[in-house]
Amino acid sequence: MIAWLGTIAGVITVGSFLPQVVRAWRTKRTGDLSLGTFALLVFAGTMWMVYGALMRDWPVVATNAGMVAMNLALAVAKVRYS
């Protein structure tokens, strides 16, 4: 039951970034987005993935893999469209 709670929370967390990613890529407007923020979030998410793997906590790994992917997508949009 606890693993399901973590999995559901992870899906909601990653899903919450999806509208921003889609909007950035559709509108090509990224002027107000901070590249430094995305760099820190990618680094932190990577650290959480390592932690989750070491602890064998797969919802933590999966959630942060999704977050790293979303933040990389926003960072790429920022570089490409700014």
C-alpha positions as CSV (number, residue, x, y, z in Angstrom):
1,M,0.0,0.0,0.0
2,I,2.8,2.4,0.8
3,A,4.5,1.8,-2.5
4,W,1.2,2.6,-4.3
5,L,1.0,5.9,-2.4
6,G,4.5,6.8,-3.5
7,T,3.7,5.8,-7.1
8,I,0.5,7.8,-7.2
9,A,2.3,10.8,-5.7
10,G,5.1,10.5,-8.3
11,V,2.7,10.3,-11.2
12,I,0.9,13.5,-10.0
13,T,4.2,15.3,-9.4
14,V,5.6,14.5,-12.9
15,G,2.2,15.1,-14.5
16,S,2.1,18.6,-13.0
17,F,5.1,19.6,-15.1
18,L,3.6,18.4,-18.3
19,P,1.4,21.5,-19.1
20,Q,4.5,23.7,-18.7
21,V,6.6,21.6,-21.0
22,V,3.9,21.4,-23.6
23,R,3.2,25.2,-23.4
24,A,6.9,26.1,-23.7
25,W,7.4,23.9,-26.8
26,R,4.1,25.1,-28.4
27,T,4.5,28.8,-27.8
28,K,8.3,28.9,-28.1
29,R,8.2,31.5,-25.3
30,T,10.7,30.8,-22.6
31,G,12.1,34.2,-21.7
32,D,10.8,34.0,-18.1
33,L,12.2,30.5,-17.4
34,S,15.4,30.2,-15.5
35,L,18.1,27.9,-17.0
36,G,19.9,27.9,-13.6
37,T,16.8,26.6,-11.9
38,F,16.4,23.7,-14.4
39,A,20.1,22.8,-14.0
40,L,19.7,22.6,-10.2
41,L,16.5,20.6,-10.5
42,V,18.2,18.1,-12.9
43,F,21.1,17.7,-10.6
44,A,18.8,17.3,-7.5
45,G,16.6,14.8,-9.4
46,T,19.7,12.8,-10.4
47,M,20.8,12.7,-6.8
48,W,17.4,11.5,-5.7
49,M,17.5,8.8,-8.4
50,V,20.8,7.5,-7.1
51,Y,19.5,7.6,-3.5
52,G,16.3,5.8,-4.6
53,A,18.3,3.1,-6.4
54,L,20.6,2.6,-3.4
55,M,17.6,2.3,-1.1
56,R,15.7,0.2,-3.7
57,D,12.9,2.7,-3.6
58,W,11.6,2.4,-7.1
59,P,8.8,5.0,-6.9
60,V,11.5,7.6,-5.9
61,V,13.7,6.5,-8.9
62,A,10.8,6.6,-11.3
63,T,9.4,9.9,-10.1
64,N,12.8,11.6,-10.3
65,A,13.6,10.1,-13.7
66,G,10.3,11.7,-14.9
67,M,11.2,15.0,-13.2
68,V,14.7,15.0,-14.8
69,A,13.2,14.3,-18.2
70,M,10.6,17.2,-17.8
71,N,13.3,19.6,-16.5
72,L,15.6,18.7,-19.4
73,A,12.8,19.3,-21.9
74,L,12.2,22.7,-20.4
75,A,16.0,23.5,-20.4
76,V,16.3,22.4,-24.0
77,A,13.3,24.6,-24.9
78,K,14.9,27.5,-23.0
79,V,18.2,27.2,-24.9
80,R,16.5,26.6,-28.2
81,Y,14.0,29.5,-28.1
82,S,15.8,32.2,-26.1
